[in-house]
Amino acid sequence: MRPHVLLSVAASLDGYIDDASEHRLLLSNSADFDRVDRVRAECDAILIGARTLRVDNPRLLVNSAERRAARVAAGKPEYPVKVTVTASGELDPALRFWHTGGDKLVYTTDAGADRLGDRLAGTAEVVSLGADLALSALLDDLGARGIHRLMVEGGTGMHTGFLAADLVDELHLAIAPILVGDPAAPRFVGPALFPGGAQRRLRLAGVEQLGDVAVLKYLVDPLDRSTR
Ligand SMILES: NC(=O)c1ccc[n+]([C@@H]2O[C@H](COP(=O)([O-])OP(=O)(O)OC[C@H]3O[C@@H](n4cnc5c(N)ncnc54)[C@H](OP(=O)(O)O)[C@@H]3O)[C@@H](O)[C@H]2O)c1
């Protein structure tokens, strides 16, 4: 069975998820980072696109020792599995992602696996999904590995891909009170044919204030219900 997919993102008031500089823009505040840590701890796996990996060099961990201990007490691995997706195979083995936390999975194509070669041997499991990489096939594979709950943490390409393929069950959108205003900066999603288009309404399931950040939680109903 495919995992439940929770897409989590922090955006500026004008819909950007970073600025155009080479340094990562911090959109969340400490209370919101702690919320994200809690949501991570509740998931079996966390996924980011290869570009976020290259640009932000994140560790993608559960930082709270109490939450990690609670996972272990519940019979789960200390850390969620870390997952990334690449077509190019351009993944630097020195990135922090590979050297922290628990198991790592890299989904790619046959050509991407060839380009990657044995660069990540002993560090991550590389899974080729064939000539093309369909995100639905990636979810099938994660489901077969016992992943029930997947958190997708960006960036634009991953958000757009999962939403356009109608593979998202839940969306957490943290809105930071800033304006980026730079068309060169990445947005929450890129242009795409989203199923149901602008007629489809997501179901608002919660609104939370964490200091100056507003967190909106949406559930994505099946298309026939959401467009009625
Ligand atoms: N504010 C937030 O919550 C947040 C969270 C995460 C990231 N971000 C920001 O998002 C920006 C990066 O976004 P992005 O759109 O450039 O990158 P991304 O979504 O992180 O990664 C895109 C990459 O994923 C791989 N990919 C995507 N779809 C694929 C498919 N179907 N098959 C094979 N590979 C696929 C490709 O990797 P290859 O190039 O290796 O082929 C592609 O270049 C950064 O500025 C980062 O800071 C913000």
The ligand as a MOL file (V3000), in Angstrom:
LIG
                    3D

  0  0  0     0  0            999 V3000
M  V30 BEGIN CTAB
M  V30 COUNTS 48 52 0 0 0
M  V30 BEGIN ATOM
M  V30 1 N 10.8320 26.7230 2.3190 0
M  V30 2 C 10.7840 25.4360 2.2470 0
M  V30 3 O 9.9470 24.7870 2.9170 0
M  V30 4 C 11.7450 24.7070 1.3480 0
M  V30 5 C 11.8980 23.3290 1.4960 0
M  V30 6 C 12.7630 22.6540 0.6220 0
M  V30 7 C 13.4390 23.3660 -0.3630 0
M  V30 8 N 13.2800 24.7000 -0.4590 0 CHG=1
M  V30 9 C 13.9850 25.4440 -1.5250 0
M  V30 10 O 13.6170 24.8930 -2.7820 0
M  V30 11 C 14.6500 25.2000 -3.7130 0
M  V30 12 C 14.9440 23.9650 -4.5540 0
M  V30 13 O 13.8150 23.6420 -5.3120 0
M  V30 14 P 14.0070 22.9540 -6.7560 0
M  V30 15 O 12.6950 22.8820 -7.4070 0
M  V30 16 O 15.0910 23.6580 -7.4630 0 CHG=-1
M  V30 17 O 14.5720 21.5220 -6.4210 0
M  V30 18 P 14.0050 20.1760 -5.7310 0
M  V30 19 O 12.5370 20.0380 -5.8990 0
M  V30 20 O 14.5810 20.0890 -4.3650 0
M  V30 21 O 14.7700 19.0890 -6.5970 0
M  V30 22 C 14.5130 18.9980 -7.9770 0
M  V30 23 C 15.3780 17.8590 -8.4700 0
M  V30 24 O 14.7720 16.6040 -8.1200 0
M  V30 25 C 15.0400 15.6610 -9.1290 0
M  V30 26 N 13.7480 15.2610 -9.7190 0
M  V30 27 C 12.5680 15.8890 -9.6370 0
M  V30 28 N 11.6060 15.1950 -10.2770 0
M  V30 29 C 12.2100 14.1070 -10.7770 0
M  V30 30 C 11.7630 12.9980 -11.5410 0
M  V30 31 N 10.4700 12.8480 -11.9050 0
M  V30 32 N 12.6720 12.0740 -11.8940 0
M  V30 33 C 13.9590 12.1770 -11.5300 0
M  V30 34 N 14.4360 13.2100 -10.7780 0
M  V30 35 C 13.5640 14.1520 -10.4220 0
M  V30 36 C 15.9300 16.3590 -10.1480 0
M  V30 37 O 17.2550 16.1330 -9.6820 0
M  V30 38 P 18.5460 16.1590 -10.6060 0
M  V30 39 O 18.7760 17.6140 -10.9340 0
M  V30 40 O 19.6310 15.5820 -9.7570 0
M  V30 41 O 18.2240 15.3400 -11.8040 0
M  V30 42 C 15.5330 17.8080 -9.9710 0
M  V30 43 O 16.5150 18.7280 -10.4020 0
M  V30 44 C 15.8590 25.6190 -2.8870 0
M  V30 45 O 15.9940 27.0310 -3.0130 0
M  V30 46 C 15.4680 25.2660 -1.4710 0
M  V30 47 O 16.0220 26.1260 -0.5040 0
M  V30 48 C 12.4640 25.3970 0.3790 0
M  V30 END ATOM
M  V30 BEGIN BOND
M  V30 1 1 1 2
M  V30 2 2 2 3
M  V30 3 1 2 4
M  V30 4 1 4 5
M  V30 5 2 4 48
M  V30 6 2 5 6
M  V30 7 1 6 7
M  V30 8 2 7 8
M  V30 9 1 8 9
M  V30 10 1 8 48
M  V30 11 1 9 10
M  V30 12 1 9 46
M  V30 13 1 10 11
M  V30 14 1 11 12
M  V30 15 1 11 44
M  V30 16 1 12 13
M  V30 17 1 13 14
M  V30 18 2 14 15
M  V30 19 1 14 16
M  V30 20 1 14 17
M  V30 21 1 17 18
M  V30 22 2 18 19
M  V30 23 1 18 20
M  V30 24 1 18 21
M  V30 25 1 21 22
M  V30 26 1 22 23
M  V30 27 1 23 24
M  V30 28 1 23 42
M  V30 29 1 24 25
M  V30 30 1 25 26
M  V30 31 1 25 36
M  V30 32 1 26 27
M  V30 33 1 26 35
M  V30 34 2 27 28
M  V30 35 1 28 29
M  V30 36 1 29 30
M  V30 37 2 29 35
M  V30 38 1 30 31
M  V30 39 2 30 32
M  V30 40 1 32 33
M  V30 41 2 33 34
M  V30 42 1 34 35
M  V30 43 1 36 37
M  V30 44 1 36 42
M  V30 45 1 37 38
M  V30 46 2 38 39
M  V30 47 1 38 40
M  V30 48 1 38 41
M  V30 49 1 42 43
M  V30 50 1 44 45
M  V30 51 1 44 46
M  V30 52 1 46 47
M  V30 END BOND
M  V30 END CTAB
M  END
